[in-house]
Amino acid sequence: MKKTLATLLLLCTVFVVSCKDDEPEAAPEHGTPSIRYQVKGTVTDETGNPLRGIAMRVKDDFMNPALKDPYVQLDSVGTDEKGEYATEFIDDTSIRDGLVLIAEDVDGKENGGLFAPDTLRLIDLEKKKVGEGDDEWDSGIWELKGDVRLRLMSGLRPNEQ
């Protein structure tokens, strides 16, 4: 009986010691599905002239009315001299109602006037798949087209401000 107990104890010790090694543990086999979005377009004034220096912000509305600003900013870029912008972000779901693109005049009258901000819901934008994903967790690349036409805040022409 003592011999059997000693053998069992020895086997348990060998088993526990052999289970420990210096190798790192394998990563768990789980993840989060992701989709890469490219949002691009042009910002113009009411007459079709391109607007430079307009901030284009992709934000996510987590619908928390307790927050002063319920939006969380995902990315922000400015328009170039042609009024064009392009931004990218990764999300773990398809485009939903809470994702918005906000166009905001941040340089005041420098670009020909003070323009009123505008908000586009990403769910309403034209969507096109432009790239395949790398694996089952990557749903590929989608391009969203969002052209914006801003109007002057006062309704006056730039030279009348």
Phi, psi and omega in degrees: 000316179295323181294319179295318179294319179294320178295318179296318178296318178296317179296319178297318180296314179299318181297313181296315181294321182288339179284339180266129175213179183267005180284138176291151179287147178293147178295144178297149182268073174209169181189191179236127176301145180221153177228132177264129181245137172244118178252124182215160179171196182229144176245126180230167173274184184297336180265001177096005178283135180294144179249122178268147173080022176269129178282127177247113186243124173269123182230155179243124179268108179276010175053048177249097184295347180286339181278144177297313174242103185289356181269143172250126183282128178265326179195159178211132177221164177250157177281150179269189183296339177269002182078011184267150176217157175207131179219157179228147172207161179245136177227162182259007179221175175285166180303129181234171187300330184283351179272127183228160174241120182250124176260125184221129177284110183256353181252011176067229186276359181302327183263024176104005179154175177259112187261143178289142178291161178219150180234130175246137173276128182298332180296337181270351184282156175294130183240143178211131177284125184241358180199147179276157177280163181279332182203189184293342179269344182256111184274008174098192183245130178240135177258133177243131183256122181225090175275140183234137175242110182266149177247152178297142182297318184273348183082000179271159173290155182307320183283353179263357182277000000 
